[in-house]
Amino acid sequence: MDFTISPAAQDLSGKMWDFMREHVLPAEKEYSDWLQAHDPHAYPPIMEDLKAEARRRGLWNLFLPHISGLSNVDYASVAEISGWSPEIAPSAINCQAPDTGNMEILHLFGTPLQKAAYLEPLLDGTLRSAFAMTEPQVASSDATNISTSIARDGDTYVINGRKWWISGASDERCKIFIVMGKTDTDAPSHRQQSMVLVPRDTPGVNVVRHLPMFGYQDQAGHCEIHFDDVRVPAGNLLAGEGDGFMIAQARLGPGRIHHAMRAIGMAERALALLVDRAKARVAFGKTLADEGVVQELIANSRIEIDQVRLLVLKTAWLIDQHGAKGARTEIAAIKVAAPAMACAVIDRAIEVFGAAGISDDFPLASFYAWARALRIVDGPDAVHRRSVAREELKRPRPDSPPSR
């Protein structure tokens, strides 16, 4: 395995760090202050300045290999850096969830008309989107459970159902939903689901509430949405009827590795804050950095970050070599390992900061909320552990006698 990034990725990583130091990190306070003074889901004007600067520096749509020319191993370096400011930086470079996954869906499965209407403006950063799969009535970690109905009626589809935790839907720029529902309840379980494109302004689309995450309302939000006799043209279907589960699997693989990459960046920033605090804070006549217990927190954090980074790079390399199907077990493994590691490192930093760590004066409390939520996003830990265990149970052992 070769984790060496290309010269192009090395150049982009340098540009990304310059962008973070010169623009993104200094903008965090203005971004936060603006939201506090306005609606929490309004769009801070500073973001357009950051997006323009990112485009000027060539830091735009880097997650899509056919546009950026980057491998997954290459992109890992940039995505990790963006994780140092998880609410601002990914959006500034147009590499934010859920739009990245939706762009991948449209690129892979969209018709020319669908691409022109939605993919092009998403790539241009003038539109936002949401992915409506999770439902309150069922265990949505098993996508075959979803109960939203997508019924064909002549040249239209009629959609009825409830969705929640629909990320990005609070943003006024979110104009299109990719909705997953059932078109044929009599088909085999993995062929019952389909996906359709539903414009936000379609009659019957009702955003019921904005759900807080550990008390935080991030700018793009997470919504409960009711679809009541929503009609869309039959041409809004993605791929074919019954292809919904397949599309979901194609979408979630890259999304999970991107979340893991950014989680490493969050953990790195938390460790940097921990170290700075330990060096500057004096208790009982010496700095916290001189205390053995604090040194243990620092050492464990460095070891765990580097361990997870290597697993993420291995996964990225496998995807580059064999596609997402060739890295199924590793994708599940990093989805468990990366958020858990980030939670542990951030928690250690909070311990060193004391009460300040759970305030909004520092980013650690919001980082912890993000990291803990990542243990549920795109499938909870238990589901991914189940996937890893199933593969392990099938794995042949080198010490087993050869079959005759």
C-alpha positions in Angstrom: 0.0 0.0 0.0 1.2 3.4 -0.9 -0.2 6.4 1.0 2.0 9.0 -0.7 -0.2 11.8 -2.0 0.4 13.2 -5.4 2.2 16.4 -6.1 -1.1 18.0 -6.9 -2.5 17.0 -3.5 0.6 18.2 -1.7 0.1 21.6 -3.4 -3.6 21.7 -2.5 -2.9 20.7 1.1 -0.5 23.6 1.4 -3.1 25.9 -0.2 -5.8 24.6 2.2 -3.7 25.3 5.3 -3.0 28.8 4.0 -6.7 29.3 3.4 -7.5 28.0 6.9 -5.0 30.2 8.7 -5.6 33.3 6.7 -9.4 33.2 6.2 -11.4 30.3 7.8 -10.2 30.2 11.4 -10.3 34.1 11.7 -13.8 34.0 10.3 -15.2 31.7 12.9 -16.1 34.4 15.4 -17.7 36.6 12.8 -19.7 33.6 11.6 -20.9 32.7 15.1 -21.6 36.3 16.1 -23.7 36.8 13.0 -25.8 33.7 13.6 -26.4 34.8 17.2 -27.7 38.2 16.0 -29.9 36.6 13.4 -32.0 33.5 12.8 -29.8 30.5 13.6 -30.5 29.0 10.2 -29.9 32.2 8.2 -26.9 32.3 5.9 -23.9 34.4 7.1 -22.6 36.7 4.4 -19.0 35.8 5.3 -19.6 32.4 3.7 -19.8 33.9 0.2 -16.5 35.7 0.8 -14.9 32.4 1.9 -16.3 30.5 -1.1 -15.0 33.1 -3.5 -11.6 32.9 -2.0 -11.6 29.1 -2.1 -12.5 29.1 -5.7 -9.7 31.7 -6.4 -7.3 29.3 -4.8 -8.5 26.2 -6.7 -10.0 24.7 -3.5 -13.4 23.7 -5.0 -15.3 20.4 -5.5 -12.2 18.4 -4.5 -14.2 15.4 -3.3 -15.2 14.4 -6.9 -12.3 12.5 -8.6 -13.6 13.1 -12.1 -13.5 16.9 -11.5 -10.5 17.3 -9.1 -8.3 14.5 -10.4 -7.6 13.5 -6.8 -7.6 10.0 -5.6 -9.3 9.2 -2.3 -5.9 9.0 -0.6 -5.2 12.5 -2.0 -8.5 13.9 -0.9 -8.0 12.6 2.6 -5.3 15.1 3.3 -7.5 18.1 2.3 -10.7 16.7 4.0 -8.8 16.3 7.3 -7.6 19.9 7.2 -11.2 21.0 6.7 -12.2 19.1 9.8 -10.4 21.7 11.9 -13.4 24.0 11.3 -16.2 21.5 10.6 -19.1 23.9 10.2 -17.3 26.4 8.0 -14.5 24.9 6.0 -16.2 22.0 4.2 -18.9 24.5 3.0 -16.4 27.1 2.0 -14.8 24.6 -0.4 -18.1 23.1 -1.6 -17.3 19.7 0.0 -20.0 19.6 2.7 -22.5 16.9 3.5 -25.1 16.1 2.4 -24.5 17.9 -0.8 -21.4 15.8 -1.6 -23.3 12.5 -1.5 -26.2 14.0 -3.5 -23.8 15.3 -6.1 -22.3 11.8 -6.4 -25.8 10.3 -6.8 -26.7 12.8 -9.5 -23.4 12.3 -11.3 -23.8 8.5 -11.2 -27.6 8.1 -11.8 -29.0 11.4 -12.9 -30.5 12.0 -16.4 -29.1 14.9 -18.5 -32.1 17.0 -17.5 -31.7 16.2 -13.8 -28.0 17.0 -13.9 -28.7 20.4 -15.6 -31.4 21.3 -13.1 -29.6 20.2 -9.9 -26.1 18.9 -10.3 -24.7 21.9 -12.1 -26.0 24.5 -9.6 -24.8 22.2 -6.7 -21.3 22.0 -8.3 -21.4 25.8 -8.7 -22.3 26.3 -5.0 -25.5 28.2 -5.8 -27.9 25.5 -4.5 -28.1 23.2 -1.5 -29.8 19.9 -1.2 -31.0 17.3 1.4 -31.2 13.5 1.5 -34.5 12.3 3.0 -34.2 8.7 4.1 -34.4 8.5 7.9 -37.9 8.1 9.5 -39.2 8.5 13.0 -41.5 5.5 13.0 -39.0 2.8 12.0 -35.4 1.7 12.7 -33.9 3.5 9.7 -30.5 1.9 10.2 -32.1 -0.9 8.2 -33.1 1.0 5.0 -35.5 -1.7 4.0 -37.7 -0.6 6.9 -38.6 2.8 5.5 -42.4 3.3 5.1 -42.8 6.4 3.0 -44.9 5.6 0.0 -43.9 6.6 -3.6 -46.9 5.6 -5.7 -47.1 5.9 -9.5 -50.2 7.8 -10.8 -50.1 8.3 -14.5 -47.2 10.5 -15.4 -46.5 11.5 -11.7 -45.4 10.0 -8.4 -47.4 10.7 -5.3 -45.3 10.8 -2.0 -46.7 10.3 1.5 -44.6 9.9 4.6 -42.6 11.5 7.4 -38.8 12.0 7.5 -36.6 13.4 10.2 -33.0 14.3 10.9 -32.9 15.6 7.3 -29.6 17.5 7.4 -29.3 20.8 5.4 -33.1 21.3 5.1 -33.1 24.4 7.5 -31.0 26.4 5.0 -33.0 28.7 2.8 -30.7 27.7 -0.1 -31.8 24.0 0.1 -34.2 23.8 -2.8 -34.2 20.0 -3.6 -34.7 16.8 -1.6 -33.7 13.3 -2.7 -36.5 11.3 -1.1 -36.3 7.5 -0.6 -39.5 5.6 -0.3 -41.3 2.4 -1.3 -42.7 2.0 -4.8 -43.5 -1.8 -4.6 -44.1 -3.4 -1.2 -44.5 -6.8 -2.9 -41.0 -6.9 -4.5 -38.0 -8.5 -2.8 -36.9 -6.5 0.3 -34.0 -4.8 -1.4 -36.0 -3.9 -4.6 -39.0 -2.2 -2.9 -37.3 1.2 -2.6 -36.9 4.0 -5.1 -35.6 7.6 -5.0 -37.2 10.7 -6.5 -36.2 14.3 -6.7 -38.7 16.6 -4.8 -38.3 20.4 -5.2 -38.8 22.1 -1.8 -41.6 24.3 -3.1 -43.8 21.4 -4.2 -47.2 21.5 -2.6 -47.5 19.1 0.4 -43.8 19.4 1.4 -44.0 20.7 5.0 -40.9 21.4 7.1 -42.4 20.7 10.6 -39.5 21.6 12.9 -35.7 22.1 13.2 -34.2 19.4 15.5 -31.4 20.5 17.8 -28.4 18.3 18.2 -27.3 18.2 21.9 -29.0 21.6 22.1 -27.0 23.0 19.1 -28.8 24.4 16.1 -26.2 24.4 13.3 -26.8 26.7 10.4 -27.9 24.1 7.9 -30.0 22.3 10.5 -31.7 18.9 10.8 -35.4 18.8 10.1 -38.6 16.8 10.4 -40.4 16.9 7.1 -43.9 15.7 6.2 -44.8 14.7 2.7 -48.5 14.9 2.2 -49.8 13.9 -1.2 -46.7 15.4 -2.8 -46.8 15.1 -6.6 -43.8 15.2 -8.8 -43.3 14.3 -12.5 -42.3 10.7 -13.2 -39.2 12.1 -14.8 -38.0 13.0 -11.3 -37.3 9.3 -10.6 -33.6 8.5 -10.1 -32.4 5.5 -12.1 -35.2 3.0 -12.1 -38.0 1.8 -9.8 -36.5 -0.5 -7.2 -33.0 1.0 -7.4 -33.3 3.0 -4.2 -31.4 0.7 -1.9 -28.6 0.3 -4.5 -28.3 4.1 -4.9 -28.3 4.5 -1.1 -25.4 2.1 -0.7 -23.5 3.8 -3.5 -24.0 7.1 -1.8 -23.1 6.1 1.8 -19.7 4.5 1.2 -17.9 7.7 0.1 -19.8 9.8 2.6 -18.7 7.6 5.5 -15.0 7.9 4.6 -15.3 11.7 4.2 -16.9 12.0 7.7 -14.0 9.9 9.1 -11.4 12.2 7.4 -13.0 15.3 8.9 -13.3 13.6 12.3 -9.5 13.3 12.4 -9.2 17.0 11.7 -11.5 17.8 14.6 -9.4 15.5 16.9 -6.2 17.2 15.8 -7.5 20.6 16.6 -8.8 19.4 20.0 -5.4 18.0 20.7 -3.7 21.2 19.7 -6.0 23.1 22.0 -5.3 20.6 24.8 -1.5 21.0 24.4 -1.7 24.9 24.3 -3.9 24.9 27.4 -1.6 22.5 29.3 1.4 24.6 28.6 -0.2 27.8 29.7 -2.2 26.8 32.7 -0.5 26.6 36.1 -1.9 24.6 39.0 -0.2 23.6 42.3 3.0 25.4 41.3 3.6 23.9 37.9 2.0 23.8 34.4 -0.5 21.2 33.6 1.9 19.9 30.9 4.3 18.9 33.7 1.7 16.6 35.3 2.1 12.9 34.4 -1.7 12.4 34.1 -1.9 15.2 31.5 1.0 13.8 29.6 -0.8 10.5 29.4 -3.8 12.2 27.9 -1.6 13.9 25.3 0.2 10.7 24.5 -2.9 8.5 24.2 -4.5 11.1 22.0 -1.6 11.2 19.6 -1.4 7.4 19.4 -5.1 7.0 18.7 -5.3 9.8 16.1 -2.4 8.3 14.2 -3.9 4.8 14.4 -7.2 5.9 13.0 -5.5 8.0 10.3 -3.7 4.9 9.1 -6.9 2.9 9.0 -8.6 5.7 7.0 -5.8 5.9 4.5 -5.9 2.1 4.1 -9.6 2.4 3.4 -9.1 5.2 0.9 -6.4 3.2 -0.9 -8.6 0.2 -1.1 -11.4 2.3 -2.6 -9.0 3.7 -5.1 -7.8 0.2 -6.1 -11.0 -1.8 -5.9 -14.0 0.6 -5.5 -16.2 0.9 -2.4 -17.3 -2.7 -2.6 -13.6 -3.8 -2.2 -13.4 -1.8 1.0 -16.8 -2.7 2.6 -15.4 -4.0 5.9 -12.8 -1.1 6.2 -15.5 1.5 5.5 -17.6 0.0 8.3 -14.6 -0.1 10.6 -13.6 3.5 10.2 -17.2 4.6 10.6 -16.9 3.1 14.2 -13.3 4.0 14.9 -13.0 7.6 13.7 -15.9 9.2 15.6 -15.1 7.2 18.8 -11.5 8.3 18.6 -12.6 12.0 18.1 -15.0 11.7 21.1 -12.2 10.4 23.3 -9.7 13.1 22.2 -12.2 15.9 22.5 -13.3 14.7 25.9 -9.7 14.7 27.1 -9.3 18.3 25.9 -12.5 19.3 27.8 -11.0 17.7 30.9 -7.9 19.8 30.7 -9.9 23.0 29.9 -12.2 22.3 32.9 -15.5 24.4 32.9 -14.2 26.5 30.0 -14.3 23.3 27.8 -18.0 23.0 28.1 -18.7 26.7 27.3 -19.1 28.3 24.0 -15.9 30.3 24.4 -14.0 27.4 22.8 -15.1 25.0 20.1 -14.7 21.8 22.2 -18.3 21.5 23.3 -19.7 21.8 19.7 -17.0 19.5 18.5 -18.1 16.9 21.0 -21.7 17.2 19.8 -20.6 16.7 16.2 -18.3 13.8 17.0 -21.0 12.0 19.1 -23.6 12.5 16.4 -21.2 11.0 13.9 -21.6 7.7 15.8 -25.2 7.7 14.6 -25.0 9.5 11.2 -24.9 7.1 8.2 -25.7 4.2 10.4 -25.1 3.6 14.2 -21.9 2.0 15.5 -23.8 -1.3 16.3 -24.8 -1.8 12.7 -21.2 -1.2 11.5 -19.8 -3.5 14.1 -22.2 -6.1 13.0 -20.9 -5.8 9.4 -17.3 -6.1 10.5 -18.1 -9.1 12.7 -20.0 -10.9 9.8 -17.0 -10.5 7.6 -14.6 -11.7 10.3 -16.8 -14.8 10.9 -16.5 -15.7 7.2 -12.8 -15.1 7.0 -10.6 -18.2 6.3 -7.8 -18.8 8.8 -4.2 -19.4 7.8 -3.9 -22.1 10.5 -6.9 -24.1 9.3 -6.1 -27.3 7.5 -6.3 -27.1 3.7 -9.5 -28.3 2.2 -9.2 -31.5 0.2 
